[in-house]
Amino acid sequence: MTRQVEATIDIDAPPEQVWDALVGFEEYGAWNPLVRRIRGRPEVGGRLNVLLTQRRMPPVFTRPVVSAVVPERELRWTTEPPIPGVIDAEHAFRLDPKGERTRFTQREWFRGALADVVVDRLGDRLVDGFDEMNRALKRYVEGRQTVEIAVSEGDHRNR
């Protein structure tokens, strides 16, 4: 049995800027309300240390393995289950270019005997967390873009 949850947002920035924020793990604590910390590198086969915090849920530490890295398109990881076949999860961040904008989607697939239970009981909360992170990413990337434009315009005026 496979079940999924997802959330999507459009960001007024090109994929390369969204990607830079997504893989800039050292900055997550400054802007990301869901994934408070990631240690590790976005490299296929690499193991990450991830701290998730979400309203109405206790903090969760996970150690997923990066399963896909396609710069400016997708970052994906898989959480290995403590008991195989009971529940495992795969999380993907997808960036789709839409002109000078980026459609950003988070999606998580759950597989195993408890997939229905997890999605039925926690699915709405998970989507809320994805939505909250997506909105924060949008503010962060669009805010950085505004600062970069202002700085470059200031540089131009001073010449």
C-alpha positions as CSV (number, residue, x, y, z in Angstrom):
1,M,0.0,0.0,0.0
2,T,1.3,3.4,-1.0
3,R,-0.2,6.7,0.2
4,Q,1.1,10.3,-0.4
5,V,0.7,13.8,0.8
6,E,1.8,16.9,-1.0
7,A,1.8,20.7,-1.0
8,T,2.7,23.1,-3.8
9,I,3.4,26.8,-4.1
10,D,4.6,29.2,-6.8
11,I,7.7,31.3,-6.0
12,D,8.5,34.5,-7.9
13,A,12.1,33.5,-8.6
14,P,13.9,31.2,-11.0
15,P,14.7,27.6,-10.1
16,E,18.4,28.3,-9.5
17,Q,17.6,30.7,-6.6
18,V,15.0,28.4,-5.1
19,W,17.6,25.5,-5.4
20,D,20.3,27.5,-3.7
21,A,18.0,28.1,-0.7
22,L,16.8,24.5,-0.7
23,V,20.3,23.0,-0.5
24,G,21.7,25.8,1.7
25,F,21.2,23.6,4.8
26,E,23.2,25.8,7.0
27,E,20.6,28.6,6.7
28,Y,17.5,26.4,7.5
29,G,17.4,27.5,11.2
30,A,16.9,31.2,10.0
31,W,13.9,30.6,7.8
32,N,12.5,27.1,7.9
33,P,9.8,26.4,10.5
34,L,9.5,22.7,9.6
35,V,13.0,21.4,8.9
36,R,14.9,23.3,11.6
37,R,18.2,21.7,10.9
38,I,19.9,19.5,8.4
39,R,23.4,18.2,8.7
40,G,25.1,16.5,5.8
41,R,25.5,17.1,2.1
42,P,22.9,16.8,-0.7
43,E,24.7,13.9,-2.4
44,V,23.2,10.7,-3.6
45,G,23.9,7.9,-1.1
46,G,24.7,10.5,1.6
47,R,23.1,10.2,5.0
48,L,21.5,13.4,6.5
49,N,20.7,14.3,10.1
50,V,17.3,16.1,10.0
51,L,15.4,17.8,12.8
52,L,11.7,18.3,12.1
53,T,9.5,20.5,14.2
54,Q,5.8,21.0,13.7
55,R,3.0,22.5,15.6
56,R,0.9,19.9,17.6
57,M,3.6,17.3,17.1
58,P,6.8,16.4,19.1
59,P,10.2,17.1,17.4
60,V,11.3,14.3,15.2
61,F,15.0,13.4,14.4
62,T,15.5,11.4,11.2
63,R,18.5,10.0,9.3
64,P,17.3,9.7,5.7
65,V,19.5,8.7,2.8
66,V,19.6,11.0,-0.2
67,S,18.2,9.1,-3.2
68,A,18.1,11.8,-5.9
69,V,19.8,15.1,-6.6
70,V,19.0,16.8,-9.8
71,P,20.2,20.4,-9.5
72,E,17.5,23.0,-9.9
73,R,14.9,20.2,-10.3
74,E,14.7,17.7,-7.5
75,L,16.0,16.7,-4.1
76,R,14.8,13.4,-2.7
77,W,15.5,11.2,0.4
78,T,14.3,8.0,1.9
79,T,13.8,7.2,5.5
80,E,14.7,3.7,6.4
81,P,12.2,2.0,8.6
82,P,13.2,0.6,12.0
83,I,11.1,-2.5,11.1
84,P,11.0,-3.3,7.3
85,G,7.6,-3.5,5.8
86,V,5.8,-1.6,8.6
87,I,6.3,1.9,7.3
88,D,8.8,3.7,5.2
89,A,8.8,7.2,3.7
90,E,10.3,8.9,0.7
91,H,10.3,12.7,0.6
92,A,10.8,14.8,-2.5
93,F,11.3,18.5,-3.2
94,R,10.4,19.2,-6.8
95,L,11.2,22.5,-8.7
96,D,9.4,23.1,-12.0
97,P,10.2,26.2,-14.0
98,K,7.3,28.4,-15.0
99,G,9.0,31.3,-16.9
100,E,10.8,33.4,-14.3
101,R,8.8,31.6,-11.5
102,T,9.2,28.2,-9.9
103,R,6.5,25.8,-8.9
104,F,7.8,24.2,-5.7
105,T,6.2,20.9,-4.6
106,Q,6.9,18.8,-1.5
107,R,5.6,15.3,-1.6
108,E,6.0,12.4,0.7
109,W,5.1,8.8,-0.1
110,F,4.4,6.3,2.7
111,R,4.6,2.5,2.1
112,G,4.0,-0.5,4.3
113,A,1.4,-1.9,6.6
114,L,0.9,1.4,8.5
115,A,0.8,3.7,5.4
116,D,-3.0,4.1,5.7
117,V,-2.9,4.7,9.4
118,V,-0.2,7.4,9.1
119,V,-1.8,9.3,6.3
120,D,-5.3,9.0,7.8
121,R,-4.2,10.2,11.3
122,L,-1.4,12.7,10.4
123,G,-1.9,13.6,6.7
124,D,-3.6,16.9,7.3
125,R,-0.9,17.9,9.9
126,L,1.8,16.9,7.5
127,V,0.3,19.0,4.7
128,D,0.0,21.9,7.1
129,G,3.8,21.6,7.8
130,F,4.6,21.4,4.1
131,D,2.5,24.5,3.4
132,E,4.1,26.4,6.3
133,M,7.6,25.5,5.0
134,N,6.6,26.3,1.4
135,R,5.3,29.8,2.4
136,A,8.5,30.4,4.4
137,L,10.7,29.3,1.5
138,K,8.8,31.7,-0.8
139,R,9.3,34.6,1.6
140,Y,12.9,33.8,2.1
141,V,13.8,33.4,-1.6
142,E,11.7,36.4,-2.8
143,G,13.2,38.5,0.1
144,R,16.8,37.5,-0.9
145,Q,16.0,38.4,-4.5
146,T,14.7,41.8,-3.5
147,V,17.9,42.5,-1.5
148,E,20.1,41.3,-4.3
149,I,18.3,43.7,-6.8
150,A,18.6,46.6,-4.3
151,V,22.3,46.0,-3.8
152,S,23.0,45.7,-7.5
153,E,21.0,48.9,-8.2
154,G,22.9,50.7,-5.4
155,D,26.2,49.5,-6.9
156,H,25.1,50.8,-10.3
157,R,24.1,54.2,-8.9
158,N,27.4,54.6,-7.2
159,R,29.5,54.2,-10.3
